[in-house]
Amino acid sequence: MGGLYHGLQFAVTAIGGLAVGYWLDQRCLPSPLGTLGGLFLGAVLGMYIMVREMR
């Protein structure tokens, strides 16, 4: 069950970053830079949290 929890936590963090990046694109950025950056930062943050909790 732990793997499911960590996978879901990673996915929620990555999708949250994607949503924030999309919101930034709609507000002030003319290109998909916010969406791609948000997805990347969300994935990195999700991976960091997952590795930290698995120790």
mmCIF entry with sequence, helices, sheets and N, C-alpha, C, O atoms, coordinates in Angstrom:
data_MODEL
# 
_entry.id   MODEL 
# 
_entity.id                         1 
_entity.type                       polymer 
_entity.pdbx_number_of_molecules   1 
# 
_entity_poly.entity_id                      1 
_entity_poly.type                           'polypeptide(L)' 
_entity_poly.nstd_linkage                   no 
_entity_poly.nstd_monomer                   no 
_entity_poly.pdbx_seq_one_letter_code       MGGLYHGLQFAVTAIGGLAVGYWLDQRCLPSPLGTLGGLFLGAVLGMYIMVREMR 
_entity_poly.pdbx_seq_one_letter_code_can   MGGLYHGLQFAVTAIGGLAVGYWLDQRCLPSPLGTLGGLFLGAVLGMYIMVREMR 
_entity_poly.pdbx_strand_id                 A 
# 
loop_
_entity_poly_seq.entity_id 
_entity_poly_seq.num 
_entity_poly_seq.mon_id 
_entity_poly_seq.hetero 
1 1  MET n 
1 2  GLY n 
1 3  GLY n 
1 4  LEU n 
1 5  TYR n 
1 6  HIS n 
1 7  GLY n 
1 8  LEU n 
1 9  GLN n 
1 10 PHE n 
1 11 ALA n 
1 12 VAL n 
1 13 THR n 
1 14 ALA n 
1 15 ILE n 
1 16 GLY n 
1 17 GLY n 
1 18 LEU n 
1 19 ALA n 
1 20 VAL n 
1 21 GLY n 
1 22 TYR n 
1 23 TRP n 
1 24 LEU n 
1 25 ASP n 
1 26 GLN n 
1 27 ARG n 
1 28 CYS n 
1 29 LEU n 
1 30 PRO n 
1 31 SER n 
1 32 PRO n 
1 33 LEU n 
1 34 GLY n 
1 35 THR n 
1 36 LEU n 
1 37 GLY n 
1 38 GLY n 
1 39 LEU n 
1 40 PHE n 
1 41 LEU n 
1 42 GLY n 
1 43 ALA n 
1 44 VAL n 
1 45 LEU n 
1 46 GLY n 
1 47 MET n 
1 48 TYR n 
1 49 ILE n 
1 50 MET n 
1 51 VAL n 
1 52 ARG n 
1 53 GLU n 
1 54 MET n 
1 55 ARG n 
# 
_struct_asym.id          A 
_struct_asym.entity_id   1 
# 
loop_
_struct_conf.conf_type_id 
_struct_conf.id 
_struct_conf.pdbx_PDB_helix_id 
_struct_conf.beg_label_comp_id 
_struct_conf.beg_label_asym_id 
_struct_conf.beg_label_seq_id 
_struct_conf.pdbx_beg_PDB_ins_code 
_struct_conf.end_label_comp_id 
_struct_conf.end_label_asym_id 
_struct_conf.end_label_seq_id 
_struct_conf.pdbx_end_PDB_ins_code 
_struct_conf.beg_auth_comp_id 
_struct_conf.beg_auth_asym_id 
_struct_conf.beg_auth_seq_id 
_struct_conf.end_auth_comp_id 
_struct_conf.end_auth_asym_id 
_struct_conf.end_auth_seq_id 
_struct_conf.pdbx_PDB_helix_class 
_struct_conf.details 
_struct_conf.pdbx_PDB_helix_length 
HELX_P HELX_P1 AA1 GLY A 2  ? ARG A 27 ? GLY A 2  ARG A 27 1 ? 26 
HELX_P HELX_P2 AA2 LEU A 33 ? MET A 54 ? LEU A 33 MET A 54 1 ? 22 
# 
_struct_conf_type.id          HELX_P 
_struct_conf_type.criteria    ? 
_struct_conf_type.reference   ? 
# 
loop_
_atom_site.group_PDB 
_atom_site.id 
_atom_site.type_symbol 
_atom_site.label_atom_id 
_atom_site.label_alt_id 
_atom_site.label_comp_id 
_atom_site.label_asym_id 
_atom_site.label_entity_id 
_atom_site.label_seq_id 
_atom_site.pdbx_PDB_ins_code 
_atom_site.Cartn_x 
_atom_site.Cartn_y 
_atom_site.Cartn_z 
_atom_site.occupancy 
_atom_site.B_iso_or_equiv 
_atom_site.pdbx_formal_charge 
_atom_site.auth_seq_id 
_atom_site.auth_comp_id 
_atom_site.auth_asym_id 
_atom_site.auth_atom_id 
_atom_site.pdbx_PDB_model_num 
ATOM 1   N N  . MET A 1 1  ? 0.819  -1.191 0.000   1.00 0.00 ? 1  MET A N  1 
ATOM 2   C CA . MET A 1 1  ? 0.000  0.000  0.000   1.00 0.00 ? 1  MET A CA 1 
ATOM 3   C C  . MET A 1 1  ? 0.864  1.258  0.000   1.00 0.00 ? 1  MET A C  1 
ATOM 4   O O  . MET A 1 1  ? 0.416  2.310  -0.455  1.00 0.00 ? 1  MET A O  1 
ATOM 5   N N  . GLY A 1 2  ? 2.085  1.168  0.497   1.00 0.00 ? 2  GLY A N  1 
ATOM 6   C CA . GLY A 1 2  ? 2.966  2.329  0.542   1.00 0.00 ? 2  GLY A CA 1 
ATOM 7   C C  . GLY A 1 2  ? 3.323  2.844  -0.842  1.00 0.00 ? 2  GLY A C  1 
ATOM 8   O O  . GLY A 1 2  ? 3.423  4.053  -1.051  1.00 0.00 ? 2  GLY A O  1 
ATOM 9   N N  . GLY A 1 3  ? 3.518  1.924  -1.793  1.00 0.00 ? 3  GLY A N  1 
ATOM 10  C CA . GLY A 1 3  ? 3.846  2.340  -3.152  1.00 0.00 ? 3  GLY A CA 1 
ATOM 11  C C  . GLY A 1 3  ? 2.722  3.120  -3.799  1.00 0.00 ? 3  GLY A C  1 
ATOM 12  O O  . GLY A 1 3  ? 2.963  4.084  -4.527  1.00 0.00 ? 3  GLY A O  1 
ATOM 13  N N  . LEU A 1 4  ? 1.495  2.706  -3.535  1.00 0.00 ? 4  LEU A N  1 
ATOM 14  C CA . LEU A 1 4  ? 0.341  3.421  -4.079  1.00 0.00 ? 4  LEU A CA 1 
ATOM 15  C C  . LEU A 1 4  ? 0.270  4.834  -3.504  1.00 0.00 ? 4  LEU A C  1 
ATOM 16  O O  . LEU A 1 4  ? -0.009 5.789  -4.230  1.00 0.00 ? 4  LEU A O  1 
ATOM 17  N N  . TYR A 1 5  ? 0.517  4.964  -2.224  1.00 0.00 ? 5  TYR A N  1 
ATOM 18  C CA . TYR A 1 5  ? 0.501  6.274  -1.574  1.00 0.00 ? 5  TYR A CA 1 
ATOM 19  C C  . TYR A 1 5  ? 1.564  7.192  -2.170  1.00 0.00 ? 5  TYR A C  1 
ATOM 20  O O  . TYR A 1 5  ? 1.284  8.349  -2.480  1.00 0.00 ? 5  TYR A O  1 
ATOM 21  N N  . HIS A 1 6  ? 2.779  6.680  -2.331  1.00 0.00 ? 6  HIS A N  1 
ATOM 22  C CA . HIS A 1 6  ? 3.863  7.504  -2.854  1.00 0.00 ? 6  HIS A CA 1 
ATOM 23  C C  . HIS A 1 6  ? 3.617  7.873  -4.319  1.00 0.00 ? 6  HIS A C  1 
ATOM 24  O O  . HIS A 1 6  ? 3.906  8.996  -4.731  1.00 0.00 ? 6  HIS A O  1 
ATOM 25  N N  . GLY A 1 7  ? 3.098  6.956  -5.085  1.00 0.00 ? 7  GLY A N  1 
ATOM 26  C CA . GLY A 1 7  ? 2.787  7.258  -6.477  1.00 0.00 ? 7  GLY A CA 1 
ATOM 27  C C  . GLY A 1 7  ? 1.695  8.296  -6.609  1.00 0.00 ? 7  GLY A C  1 
ATOM 28  O O  . GLY A 1 7  ? 1.778  9.191  -7.449  1.00 0.00 ? 7  GLY A O  1 
ATOM 29  N N  . LEU A 1 8  ? 0.681  8.180  -5.789  1.00 0.00 ? 8  LEU A N  1 
ATOM 30  C CA . LEU A 1 8  ? -0.409 9.144  -5.820  1.00 0.00 ? 8  LEU A CA 1 
ATOM 31  C C  . LEU A 1 8  ? 0.076  10.515 -5.354  1.00 0.00 ? 8  LEU A C  1 
ATOM 32  O O  . LEU A 1 8  ? -0.312 11.537 -5.920  1.00 0.00 ? 8  LEU A O  1 
ATOM 33  N N  . GLN A 1 9  ? 0.903  10.540 -4.348  1.00 0.00 ? 9  GLN A N  1 
ATOM 34  C CA . GLN A 1 9  ? 1.442  11.801 -3.864  1.00 0.00 ? 9  GLN A CA 1 
ATOM 35  C C  . GLN A 1 9  ? 2.300  12.467 -4.942  1.00 0.00 ? 9  GLN A C  1 
ATOM 36  O O  . GLN A 1 9  ? 2.228  13.681 -5.127  1.00 0.00 ? 9  GLN A O  1 
ATOM 37  N N  . PHE A 1 10 ? 3.101  11.689 -5.645  1.00 0.00 ? 10 PHE A N  1 
ATOM 38  C CA . PHE A 1 10 ? 3.915  12.224 -6.735  1.00 0.00 ? 10 PHE A CA 1 
ATOM 39  C C  . PHE A 1 10 ? 3.021  12.803 -7.834  1.00 0.00 ? 10 PHE A C  1 
ATOM 40  O O  . PHE A 1 10 ? 3.271  13.903 -8.327  1.00 0.00 ? 10 PHE A O  1 
ATOM 41  N N  . ALA A 1 11 ? 1.980  12.056 -8.216  1.00 0.00 ? 11 ALA A N  1 
ATOM 42  C CA . ALA A 1 11 ? 1.081  12.509 -9.279  1.00 0.00 ? 11 ALA A CA 1 
ATOM 43  C C  . ALA A 1 11 ? 0.345  13.786 -8.893  1.00 0.00 ? 11 ALA A C  1 
ATOM 44  O O  . ALA A 1 11 ? 0.214  14.694 -9.714  1.00 0.00 ? 11 ALA A O  1 
ATOM 45  N N  . VAL A 1 12 ? -0.132 13.868 -7.667  1.00 0.00 ? 12 VAL A N  1 
ATOM 46  C CA . VAL A 1 12 ? -0.858 15.058 -7.221  1.00 0.00 ? 12 VAL A CA 1 
ATOM 47  C C  . VAL A 1 12 ? 0.077  16.269 -7.210  1.00 0.00 ? 12 VAL A C  1 
ATOM 48  O O  . VAL A 1 12 ? -0.328 17.365 -7.597  1.00 0.00 ? 12 VAL A O  1 
ATOM 49  N N  . THR A 1 13 ? 1.310  16.083 -6.774  1.00 0.00 ? 13 THR A N  1 
ATOM 50  C CA . THR A 1 13 ? 2.263  17.193 -6.751  1.00 0.00 ? 13 THR A CA 1 
ATOM 51  C C  . THR A 1 13 ? 2.585  17.656 -8.168  1.00 0.00 ? 13 THR A C  1 
ATOM 52  O O  . THR A 1 13 ? 2.633  18.858 -8.429  1.00 0.00 ? 13 THR A O  1 
ATOM 53  N N  . ALA A 1 14 ? 2.806  16.715 -9.086  1.00 0.00 ? 14 ALA A N  1 
ATOM 54  C CA . ALA A 1 14 ? 3.105  17.081 -10.471 1.00 0.00 ? 14 ALA A CA 1 
ATOM 55  C C  . ALA A 1 14 ? 1.913  17.777 -11.125 1.00 0.00 ? 14 ALA A C  1 
ATOM 56  O O  . ALA A 1 14 ? 2.098  18.762 -11.840 1.00 0.00 ? 14 ALA A O  1 
ATOM 57  N N  . ILE A 1 15 ? 0.708  17.293 -10.898 1.00 0.00 ? 15 ILE A N  1 
ATOM 58  C CA . ILE A 1 15 ? -0.480 17.915 -11.481 1.00 0.00 ? 15 ILE A CA 1 
ATOM 59  C C  . ILE A 1 15 ? -0.731 19.281 -10.853 1.00 0.00 ? 15 ILE A C  1 
ATOM 60  O O  . ILE A 1 15 ? -1.191 20.199 -11.531 1.00 0.00 ? 15 ILE A O  1 
ATOM 61  N N  . GLY A 1 16 ? -0.434 19.421 -9.567  1.00 0.00 ? 16 GLY A N  1 
ATOM 62  C CA . GLY A 1 16 ? -0.548 20.731 -8.920  1.00 0.00 ? 16 GLY A CA 1 
ATOM 63  C C  . GLY A 1 16 ? 0.402  21.742 -9.547  1.00 0.00 ? 16 GLY A C  1 
ATOM 64  O O  . GLY A 1 16 ? 0.018  22.885 -9.794  1.00 0.00 ? 16 GLY A O  1 
ATOM 65  N N  . GLY A 1 17 ? 1.639  21.326 -9.806  1.00 0.00 ? 17 GLY A N  1 
ATOM 66  C CA . GLY A 1 17 ? 2.594  22.209 -10.484 1.00 0.00 ? 17 GLY A CA 1 
ATOM 67  C C  . GLY A 1 17 ? 2.135  22.563 -11.886 1.00 0.00 ? 17 GLY A C  1 
ATOM 68  O O  . GLY A 1 17 ? 2.298  23.700 -12.329 1.00 0.00 ? 17 GLY A O  1 
ATOM 69  N N  . LEU A 1 18 ? 1.565  21.600 -12.580 1.00 0.00 ? 18 LEU A N  1 
ATOM 70  C CA . LEU A 1 18 ? 1.021  21.836 -13.917 1.00 0.00 ? 18 LEU A CA 1 
ATOM 71  C C  . LEU A 1 18 ? -0.109 22.861 -13.867 1.00 0.00 ? 18 LEU A C  1 
ATOM 72  O O  . LEU A 1 18 ? -0.177 23.752 -14.713 1.00 0.00 ? 18 LEU A O  1 
ATOM 73  N N  . ALA A 1 19 ? -0.989 22.739 -12.887 1.00 0.00 ? 19 ALA A N  1 
ATOM 74  C CA . ALA A 1 19 ? -2.113 23.668 -12.754 1.00 0.00 ? 19 ALA A CA 1 
ATOM 75  C C  . ALA A 1 19 ? -1.632 25.083 -12.450 1.00 0.00 ? 19 ALA A C  1 
ATOM 76  O O  . ALA A 1 19 ? -2.156 26.048 -13.006 1.00 0.00 ? 19 ALA A O  1 
ATOM 77  N N  . VAL A 1 20 ? -0.646 25.212 -11.578 1.00 0.00 ? 20 VAL A N  1 
ATOM 78  C CA . VAL A 1 20 ? -0.109 26.536 -11.259 1.00 0.00 ? 20 VAL A CA 1 
ATOM 79  C C  . VAL A 1 20 ? 0.563  27.143 -12.490 1.00 0.00 ? 20 VAL A C  1 
ATOM 80  O O  . VAL A 1 20 ? 0.401  28.332 -12.766 1.00 0.00 ? 20 VAL A O  1 
ATOM 81  N N  . GLY A 1 21 ? 1.313  26.333 -13.224 1.00 0.00 ? 21 GLY A N  1 
ATOM 82  C CA . GLY A 1 21 ? 1.953  26.820 -14.441 1.00 0.00 ? 21 GLY A CA 1 
ATOM 83  C C  . GLY A 1 21 ? 0.941  27.235 -15.493 1.00 0.00 ? 21 GLY A C  1 
ATOM 84  O O  . GLY A 1 21 ? 1.138  28.239 -16.178 1.00 0.00 ? 21 GLY A O  1 
ATOM 85  N N  . TYR A 1 22 ? -0.131 26.484 -15.630 1.00 0.00 ? 22 TYR A N  1 
ATOM 86  C CA . TYR A 1 22 ? -1.187 26.842 -16.580 1.00 0.00 ? 22 TYR A CA 1 
ATOM 87  C C  . TYR A 1 22 ? -1.854 28.153 -16.169 1.00 0.00 ? 22 TYR A C  1 
ATOM 88  O O  . TYR A 1 22 ? -2.155 29.000 -17.011 1.00 0.00 ? 22 TYR A O  1 
ATOM 89  N N  . TRP A 1 23 ? -2.077 28.307 -14.872 1.00 0.00 ? 23 TRP A N  1 
ATOM 90  C CA . TRP A 1 23 ? -2.671 29.554 -14.382 1.00 0.00 ? 23 TRP A CA 1 
ATOM 91  C C  . TRP A 1 23 ? -1.757 30.735 -14.692 1.00 0.00 ? 23 TRP A C  1 
ATOM 92  O O  . TRP A 1 23 ? -2.228 31.794 -15.107 1.00 0.00 ? 23 TRP A O  1 
ATOM 93  N N  . LEU A 1 24 ? -0.446 30.556 -14.491 1.00 0.00 ? 24 LEU A N  1 
ATOM 94  C CA . LEU A 1 24 ? 0.500  31.623 -14.816 1.00 0.00 ? 24 LEU A CA 1 
ATOM 95  C C  . LEU A 1 24 ? 0.479  31.948 -16.299 1.00 0.00 ? 24 LEU A C  1 
ATOM 96  O O  . LEU A 1 24 ? 0.561  33.118 -16.675 1.00 0.00 ? 24 LEU A O  1 
ATOM 97  N N  . ASP A 1 25 ? 0.371  30.933 -17.148 1.00 0.00 ? 25 ASP A N  1 
ATOM 98  C CA . ASP A 1 25 ? 0.290  31.172 -18.583 1.00 0.00 ? 25 ASP A CA 1 
ATOM 99  C C  . ASP A 1 25 ? -0.946 31.988 -18.940 1.00 0.00 ? 25 ASP A C  1 
ATOM 100 O O  . ASP A 1 25 ? -0.881 32.856 -19.810 1.00 0.00 ? 25 ASP A O  1 
ATOM 101 N N  . GLN A 1 26 ? -2.041 31.728 -18.296 1.00 0.00 ? 26 GLN A N  1 
ATOM 102 C CA . GLN A 1 26 ? -3.266 32.461 -18.585 1.00 0.00 ? 26 GLN A CA 1 
ATOM 103 C C  . GLN A 1 26 ? -3.182 33.904 -18.103 1.00 0.00 ? 26 GLN A C  1 
ATOM 104 O O  . GLN A 1 26 ? -3.804 34.784 -18.699 1.00 0.00 ? 26 GLN A O  1 
ATOM 105 N N  . ARG A 1 27 ? -2.433 34.166 -17.047 1.00 0.00 ? 27 ARG A N  1 
ATOM 106 C CA . ARG A 1 27 ? -2.362 35.495 -16.451 1.00 0.00 ? 27 ARG A CA 1 
ATOM 107 C C  . ARG A 1 27 ? -1.295 36.385 -17.078 1.00 0.00 ? 27 ARG A C  1 
ATOM 108 O O  . ARG A 1 27 ? -1.577 37.532 -17.427 1.00 0.00 ? 27 ARG A O  1 
ATOM 109 N N  . CYS A 1 28 ? -0.076 35.875 -17.226 1.00 0.00 ? 28 CYS A N  1 
ATOM 110 C CA . CYS A 1 28 ? 0.995  36.797 -17.611 1.00 0.00 ? 28 CYS A CA 1 
ATOM 111 C C  . CYS A 1 28 ? 2.002  36.252 -18.624 1.00 0.00 ? 28 CYS A C  1 
ATOM 112 O O  . CYS A 1 28 ? 2.775  37.037 -19.173 1.00 0.00 ? 28 CYS A O  1 
ATOM 113 N N  . LEU A 1 29 ? 2.030  34.967 -18.892 1.00 0.00 ? 29 LEU A N  1 
ATOM 114 C CA . LEU A 1 29 ? 3.010  34.434 -19.838 1.00 0.00 ? 29 LEU A CA 1 
ATOM 115 C C  . LEU A 1 29 ? 2.330  34.095 -21.165 1.00 0.00 ? 29 LEU A C  1 
ATOM 116 O O  . LEU A 1 29 ? 1.293  33.431 -21.168 1.00 0.00 ? 29 LEU A O  1 
ATOM 117 N N  . PRO A 1 30 ? 2.894  34.538 -22.290 1.00 0.00 ? 30 PRO A N  1 
ATOM 118 C CA . PRO A 1 30 ? 2.252  34.303 -23.578 1.00 0.00 ? 30 PRO A CA 1 
ATOM 119 C C  . PRO A 1 30 ? 2.530  32.923 -24.171 1.00 0.00 ? 30 PRO A C  1 
ATOM 120 O O  . PRO A 1 30 ? 1.918  32.566 -25.178 1.00 0.00 ? 30 PRO A O  1 
ATOM 121 N N  . SER A 1 31 ? 3.397  32.166 -23.604 1.00 0.00 ? 31 SER A N  1 
ATOM 122 C CA . SER A 1 31 ? 3.760  30.873 -24.176 1.00 0.00 ? 31 SER A CA 1 
ATOM 123 C C  . SER A 1 31 ? 3.559  29.761 -23.152 1.00 0.00 ? 31 SER A C  1 
ATOM 124 O O  . SER A 1 31 ? 3.221  30.041 -22.002 1.00 0.00 ? 31 SER A O  1 
ATOM 125 N N  . PRO A 1 32 ? 3.759  28.510 -23.549 1.00 0.00 ? 32 PRO A N  1 
ATOM 126 C CA . PRO A 1 32 ? 3.570  27.411 -22.598 1.00 0.00 ? 32 PRO A CA 1 
ATOM 127 C C  . PRO A 1 32 ? 4.727  27.223 -21.629 1.00 0.00 ? 32 PRO A C  1 
ATOM 128 O O  . PRO A 1 32 ? 4.890  26.142 -21.063 1.00 0.00 ? 32 PRO A O  1 
ATOM 129 N N  . LEU A 1 33 ? 5.528  28.253 -21.431 1.00 0.00 ? 33 LEU A N  1 
ATOM 130 C CA . LEU A 1 33 ? 6.650  28.149 -20.511 1.00 0.00 ? 33 LEU A CA 1 
ATOM 131 C C  . LEU A 1 33 ? 6.213  27.894 -19.081 1.00 0.00 ? 33 LEU A C  1 
ATOM 132 O O  . LEU A 1 33 ? 6.844  27.105 -18.377 1.00 0.00 ? 33 LEU A O  1 
ATOM 133 N N  . GLY A 1 34 ? 5.162  28.535 -18.643 1.00 0.00 ? 34 GLY A N  1 
ATOM 134 C CA . GLY A 1 34 ? 4.665  28.338 -17.281 1.00 0.00 ? 34 GLY A CA 1 
ATOM 135 C C  . GLY A 1 34 ? 4.153  26.926 -17.075 1.00 0.00 ? 34 GLY A C  1 
ATOM 136 O O  . GLY A 1 34 ? 4.395  26.320 -16.031 1.00 0.00 ? 34 GLY A O  1 
ATOM 137 N N  . THR A 1 35 ? 3.447  26.397 -18.064 1.00 0.00 ? 35 THR A N  1 
ATOM 138 C CA . THR A 1 35 ? 2.908  25.047 -17.959 1.00 0.00 ? 35 THR A CA 1 
ATOM 139 C C  . THR A 1 35 ? 4.031  24.017 -17.892 1.00 0.00 ? 35 THR A C  1 
ATOM 140 O O  . THR A 1 35 ? 4.018  23.125 -17.044 1.00 0.00 ? 35 THR A O  1 
ATOM 141 N N  . LEU A 1 36 ? 4.999  24.149 -18.791 1.00 0.00 ? 36 LEU A N  1 
ATOM 142 C CA . LEU A 1 36 ? 6.114  23.199 -18.786 1.00 0.00 ? 36 LEU A CA 1 
ATOM 143 C C  . LEU A 1 36 ? 6.977  23.341 -17.536 1.00 0.00 ? 36 LEU A C  1 
ATOM 144 O O  . LEU A 1 36 ? 7.398  22.347 -16.945 1.00 0.00 ? 36 LEU A O  1 
ATOM 145 N N  . GLY A 1 37 ? 7.234  24.581 -17.143 1.00 0.00 ? 37 GLY A N  1 
ATOM 146 C CA . GLY A 1 37 ? 8.018  24.810 -15.934 1.00 0.00 ? 37 GLY A CA 1 
ATOM 147 C C  . GLY A 1 37 ? 7.313  24.322 -14.689 1.00 0.00 ? 37 GLY A C  1 
ATOM 148 O O  . GLY A 1 37 ? 7.940  23.740 -13.804 1.00 0.00 ? 37 GLY A O  1 
ATOM 149 N N  . GLY A 1 38 ? 6.006  24.555 -14.611 1.00 0.00 ? 38 GLY A N  1 
ATOM 150 C CA . GLY A 1 38 ? 5.236  24.078 -13.462 1.00 0.00 ? 38 GLY A CA 1 
ATOM 151 C C  . GLY A 1 38 ? 5.217  22.569 -13.372 1.00 0.00 ? 38 GLY A C  1 
ATOM 152 O O  . GLY A 1 38 ? 5.342  21.999 -12.288 1.00 0.00 ? 38 GLY A O  1 
ATOM 153 N N  . LEU A 1 39 ? 5.058  21.919 -14.520 1.00 0.00 ? 39 LEU A N  1 
ATOM 154 C CA . LEU A 1 39 ? 5.079  20.451 -14.533 1.00 0.00 ? 39 LEU A CA 1 
ATOM 155 C C  . LEU A 1 39 ? 6.443  19.931 -14.092 1.00 0.00 ? 39 LEU A C  1 
ATOM 156 O O  . LEU A 1 39 ? 6.526  18.989 -13.304 1.00 0.00 ? 39 LEU A O  1 
ATOM 157 N N  . PHE A 1 40 ? 7.509  20.541 -14.600 1.00 0.00 ? 40 PHE A N  1 
ATOM 158 C CA . PHE A 1 40 ? 8.854  20.111 -14.238 1.00 0.00 ? 40 PHE A CA 1 
ATOM 159 C C  . PHE A 1 40 ? 9.122  20.323 -12.747 1.00 0.00 ? 40 PHE A C  1 
ATOM 160 O O  . PHE A 1 40 ? 9.611  19.422 -12.065 1.00 0.00 ? 40 PHE A O  1 
ATOM 161 N N  . LEU A 1 41 ? 8.800  21.514 -12.247 1.00 0.00 ? 41 LEU A N  1 
ATOM 162 C CA . LEU A 1 41 ? 9.032  21.785 -10.829 1.00 0.00 ? 41 LEU A CA 1 
ATOM 163 C C  . LEU A 1 41 ? 8.159  20.910 -9.936  1.00 0.00 ? 41 LEU A C  1 
ATOM 164 O O  . LEU A 1 41 ? 8.605  20.468 -8.877  1.00 0.00 ? 41 LEU A O  1 
ATOM 165 N N  . GLY A 1 42 ? 6.924  20.658 -10.351 1.00 0.00 ? 42 GLY A N  1 
ATOM 166 C CA . GLY A 1 42 ? 6.059  19.771 -9.585  1.00 0.00 ? 42 GLY A CA 1 
ATOM 167 C C  . GLY A 1 42 ? 6.594  18.348 -9.538  1.00 0.00 ? 42 GLY A C  1 
ATOM 168 O O  . GLY A 1 42 ? 6.536  17.686 -8.502  1.00 0.00 ? 42 GLY A O  1 
ATOM 169 N N  . ALA A 1 43 ? 7.118  17.880 -10.670 1.00 0.00 ? 43 ALA A N  1 
ATOM 170 C CA . ALA A 1 43 ? 7.685  16.531 -10.710 1.00 0.00 ? 43 ALA A CA 1 
ATOM 171 C C  . ALA A 1 43 ? 8.943  16.430 -9.845  1.00 0.00 ? 43 ALA A C  1 
ATOM 172 O O  . ALA A 1 43 ? 9.145  15.441 -9.141  1.00 0.00 ? 43 ALA A O  1 
ATOM 173 N N  . VAL A 1 44 ? 9.775  17.452 -9.904  1.00 0.00 ? 44 VAL A N  1 
ATOM 174 C CA . VAL A 1 44 ? 10.997 17.451 -9.079  1.00 0.00 ? 44 VAL A CA 1 
ATOM 175 C C  . VAL A 1 44 ? 10.632 17.486 -7.597  1.00 0.00 ? 44 VAL A C  1 
ATOM 176 O O  . VAL A 1 44 ? 11.205 16.749 -6.795  1.00 0.00 ? 44 VAL A O  1 
ATOM 177 N N  . LEU A 1 45 ? 9.683  18.337 -7.238  1.00 0.00 ? 45 LEU A N  1 
ATOM 178 C CA . LEU A 1 45 ? 9.250  18.415 -5.842  1.00 0.00 ? 45 LEU A CA 1 
ATOM 179 C C  . LEU A 1 45 ? 8.617  17.100 -5.389  1.00 0.00 ? 45 LEU A C  1 
ATOM 180 O O  . LEU A 1 45 ? 8.874  16.634 -4.279  1.00 0.00 ? 45 LEU A O  1 
ATOM 181 N N  . GLY A 1 46 ? 7.796  16.509 -6.242  1.00 0.00 ? 46 GLY A N  1 
ATOM 182 C CA . GLY A 1 46 ? 7.184  15.220 -5.911  1.00 0.00 ? 46 GLY A CA 1 
ATOM 183 C C  . GLY A 1 46 ? 8.221  14.126 -5.720  1.00 0.00 ? 46 GLY A C  1 
ATOM 184 O O  . GLY A 1 46 ? 8.101  13.307 -4.809  1.00 0.00 ? 46 GLY A O  1 
ATOM 185 N N  . MET A 1 47 ? 9.238  14.108 -6.574  1.00 0.00 ? 47 MET A N  1 
ATOM 186 C CA . MET A 1 47 ? 10.304 13.109 -6.445  1.00 0.00 ? 47 MET A CA 1 
ATOM 187 C C  . MET A 1 47 ? 11.088 13.336 -5.159  1.00 0.00 ? 47 MET A C  1 
ATOM 188 O O  . MET A 1 47 ? 11.445 12.376 -4.475  1.00 0.00 ? 47 MET A O  1 
ATOM 189 N N  . TYR A 1 48 ? 11.360 14.588 -4.824  1.00 0.00 ? 48 TYR A N  1 
ATOM 190 C CA . TYR A 1 48 ? 12.082 14.901 -3.589  1.00 0.00 ? 48 TYR A CA 1 
ATOM 191 C C  . TYR A 1 48 ? 11.301 14.426 -2.366  1.00 0.00 ? 48 TYR A C  1 
ATOM 192 O O  . TYR A 1 48 ? 11.863 13.802 -1.465  1.00 0.00 ? 48 TYR A O  1 
ATOM 193 N N  . ILE A 1 49 ? 10.021 14.722 -2.341  1.00 0.00 ? 49 ILE A N  1 
ATOM 194 C CA . ILE A 1 49 ? 9.192  14.308 -1.205  1.00 0.00 ? 49 ILE A CA 1 
ATOM 195 C C  . ILE A 1 49 ? 9.135  12.788 -1.115  1.00 0.00 ? 49 ILE A C  1 
ATOM 196 O O  . ILE A 1 49 ? 9.216  12.221 -0.025  1.00 0.00 ? 49 ILE A O  1 
ATOM 197 N N  . MET A 1 50 ? 8.996  12.131 -2.260  1.00 0.00 ? 50 MET A N  1 
ATOM 198 C CA . MET A 1 50 ? 8.906  10.674 -2.256  1.00 0.00 ? 50 MET A CA 1 
ATOM 199 C C  . MET A 1 50 ? 10.199 10.038 -1.754  1.00 0.00 ? 50 MET A C  1 
ATOM 200 O O  . MET A 1 50 ? 10.155 9.108  -0.949  1.00 0.00 ? 50 MET A O  1 
ATOM 201 N N  . VAL A 1 51 ? 11.341 10.524 -2.214  1.00 0.00 ? 51 VAL A N  1 
ATOM 202 C CA . VAL A 1 51 ? 12.625 9.964  -1.771  1.00 0.00 ? 51 VAL A CA 1 
ATOM 203 C C  . VAL A 1 51 ? 12.852 10.235 -0.291  1.00 0.00 ? 51 VAL A C  1 
ATOM 204 O O  . VAL A 1 51 ? 13.342 9.369  0.434   1.00 0.00 ? 51 VAL A O  1 
ATOM 205 N N  . ARG A 1 52 ? 12.496 11.446 0.164   1.00 0.00 ? 52 ARG A N  1 
ATOM 206 C CA . ARG A 1 52 ? 12.670 11.791 1.576   1.00 0.00 ? 52 ARG A CA 1 
ATOM 207 C C  . ARG A 1 52 ? 11.827 10.902 2.478   1.00 0.00 ? 52 ARG A C  1 
ATOM 208 O O  . ARG A 1 52 ? 12.292 10.488 3.540   1.00 0.00 ? 52 ARG A O  1 
ATOM 209 N N  . GLU A 1 53 ? 10.603 10.601 2.079   1.00 0.00 ? 53 GLU A N  1 
ATOM 210 C CA . GLU A 1 53 ? 9.735  9.771  2.910   1.00 0.00 ? 53 GLU A CA 1 
ATOM 211 C C  . GLU A 1 53 ? 10.093 8.290  2.867   1.00 0.00 ? 53 GLU A C  1 
ATOM 212 O O  . GLU A 1 53 ? 9.769  7.554  3.799   1.00 0.00 ? 53 GLU A O  1 
ATOM 213 N N  . MET A 1 54 ? 10.747 7.847  1.817   1.00 0.00 ? 54 MET A N  1 
ATOM 214 C CA . MET A 1 54 ? 11.083 6.427  1.709   1.00 0.00 ? 54 MET A CA 1 
ATOM 215 C C  . MET A 1 54 ? 12.315 6.054  2.535   1.00 0.00 ? 54 MET A C  1 
ATOM 216 O O  . MET A 1 54 ? 12.601 4.869  2.706   1.00 0.00 ? 54 MET A O  1 
ATOM 217 N N  . ARG A 1 55 ? 13.043 7.037  3.046   1.00 0.00 ? 55 ARG A N  1 
ATOM 218 C CA . ARG A 1 55 ? 14.212 6.741  3.880   1.00 0.00 ? 55 ARG A CA 1 
ATOM 219 C C  . ARG A 1 55 ? 13.832 6.183  5.195   1.00 0.00 ? 55 ARG A C  1 
ATOM 220 O O  . ARG A 1 55 ? 14.703 5.881  6.012   1.00 0.00 ? 55 ARG A O  1 
# 
